[in-house]
Amino acid sequence: MADTTLNQGSPEGTAEIRDAYMAMTRTKRMYGGIMLVVFIALMTSGFMLADSRNAGGFWDGILNIFQFPGEVLAEASAKAANLPALMVKFFPSLLETVNIAAASTLVGGLLAIVLSLLSTRGLARFPRLIGLFRRMMDIMRAVPEIVIALVLIFILGGGPVPAMIAIAFHTAGALGKLFSEVNENADLKPVEGLASVGANWAQRMLLGVVPQVAPNWLSYALLRFEINIRASAILGFVGSGGIGYDLKNAFSWGQGRYDEVAAIFILLFLTIVFFDQLSSHYRNKLVGKA
């Protein structure tokens, strides 16, 4: 041990350490360069393939990218006096969008709690089925909300219910993954103590785990609520109700209704900013108390 320490403190030992560090740095740079080249090659090939399949051609359309926003802004500016009344007109649709997001977050969050507890090592009710529940959450996250909504619209018809189910399904998978990661950091001593006095699995989870992880669960749920507001607005384009449906109709009419497009955009922007600031405030308080 003494010889090794002496060798590391000698000029020869210092030179060896420096050479090893430089060799490791060069290796990391080489791998980083290779990854960068591969990334650029994949992006270039993907872009060329997408451009070749684009009916209009990307380079022909890129020059007109600001044309439509310019037309909307010009018409909205000319009809600026109508914007407040239009915002009031579309406010009920905005409330429907927020309600879809809130309901889907609540339903998806409750399902995510159950899935997360069933897929966490050391807490699962059925340890042999942990892999099954995790794959279920992977499938829920993998399927986009819009695909689920289109299938449900075909089955149930248009309206907010298909949108709520679609977003709740995706939310359960996303939050279930996050919740299970939080669960893994929970202290198991309260769970063991409850088990020693005869508590069943549900009681051990409710009294021993949930009080520890609830602040982080709620923090993630608030963040997901912001995402679901955007998702519910997007799903309106496929006939799922809410303000997205009104936005689609305004787009369909084209010029002459661009003031409605501007009013809806303003409402969406103000709503997202409001809930973003509100949820960020409460998330910071919750995480600070956790």
C-alpha positions, 0 to 999 in steps of 0.5 A, spaced: 500 500 500 505 504 501 509 503 495 502 504 491 501 511 494 508 513 493 508 511 486 502 515 485 505 521 488 512 520 484 512 524 477 512 517 473 505 516 477 502 522 475 504 522 468 501 515 468 495 518 471 495 524 466 496 519 460 490 515 462 486 520 463 487 523 456 486 517 453 479 516 456 478 523 454 480 521 447 476 515 447 469 519 449 470 524 444 471 519 439 465 515 441 461 522 441 463 524 434 461 517 432 454 518 435 454 525 432 455 523 425 450 517 426 445 522 428 446 527 423 446 521 417 439 519 420 436 526 420 438 527 413 436 521 411 429 521 414 428 528 412 430 526 405 425 521 405 420 525 408 421 531 403 420 526 397 414 523 400 411 530 401 406 532 396 408 539 395 415 539 397 418 542 403 423 547 400 417 550 396 413 550 402 418 553 407 418 560 403 411 561 405 411 559 412 409 566 415 404 567 410 398 564 414 400 567 421 401 574 417 394 573 414 391 571 421 394 577 425 392 582 419 385 580 420 385 580 427 388 586 427 383 589 423 377 586 427 381 587 434 374 590 437 371 583 436 376 579 440 373 580 447 366 578 444 369 572 441 373 570 447 367 570 451 363 566 446 368 561 446 369 561 453 364 555 454 368 551 450 374 552 453 371 550 460 369 544 456 376 543 454 379 544 461 374 539 464 376 534 459 383 535 462 381 535 469 377 529 469 382 525 465 387 527 469 383 524 475 381 518 472 388 516 470 391 518 476 387 514 480 389 508 475 396 510 475 396 509 483 394 502 483 398 500 477 404 503 480 403 500 487 402 493 483 409 494 479 413 496 485 418 491 487 417 490 495 410 493 495 407 489 489 401 485 492 403 480 486 410 480 485 410 475 480 406 479 476 410 486 476 413 485 469 406 484 467 403 490 470 409 494 467 408 492 460 401 494 461 403 501 463 408 501 457 403 499 452 398 505 455 404 510 454 406 507 447 399 508 444 398 516 442 392 519 445 389 521 438 389 514 436 385 512 442 380 517 441 379 516 433 378 509 435 373 511 440 369 516 436 368 510 431 365 506 436 362 511 441 361 517 436 363 524 437 364 528 444 368 529 450 367 522 452 372 519 447 377 524 449 377 523 456 377 516 456 383 517 451 387 522 455 386 518 461 388 511 458 395 515 456 395 518 463 395 512 467 401 509 463 405 515 464 403 517 471 404 510 473 411 509 471 413 516 475 409 514 481 412 507 481 419 510 481 417 515 487 414 508 490 421 505 490 424 510 494 419 509 500 421 507 507 419 500 508 419 500 515 412 503 516 410 497 511 413 492 515 411 495 522 403 494 519 404 487 517 407 485 523 400 487 527 396 484 521 394 489 516 392 487 509 396 489 503 391 495 502 392 498 509 399 497 508 399 501 502 394 506 504 397 508 511 405 506 510 406 508 503 401 513 501 403 518 506 410 518 504 409 519 497 403 523 496 406 530 495 410 527 489 404 524 486 400 530 486 406 534 484 407 529 478 399 529 477 399 537 476 404 537 471 400 532 467 394 536 468 398 541 464 399 536 458 392 534 458 390 541 457 394 541 451 392 534 449 384 535 450 385 542 445 388 538 440 383 532 440 378 537 439 380 537 431 378 530 431 371 531 433 372 530 441 369 537 443 372 543 446 375 549 444 379 545 439 373 543 435 371 550 434 378 552 432 378 547 427 371 550 424 374 557 424 380 554 420 375 551 415 372 557 414 378 560 412 379 568 411 373 572 414 374 568 420 381 568 422 379 573 428 376 567 431 382 563 430 386 569 434 381 569 439 381 562 440 389 562 440 389 568 445 384 564 450 388 557 449 395 561 451 392 565 457 389 558 460 396 554 459 400 560 462 395 560 468 395 553 469 402 553 468 404 558 473 398 555 478 401 548 478 408 550 478 407 554 485 403 548 488 408 543 485 414 547 488 410 547 495 409 540 495 416 538 493 419 542 498 414 539 504 416 532 501 
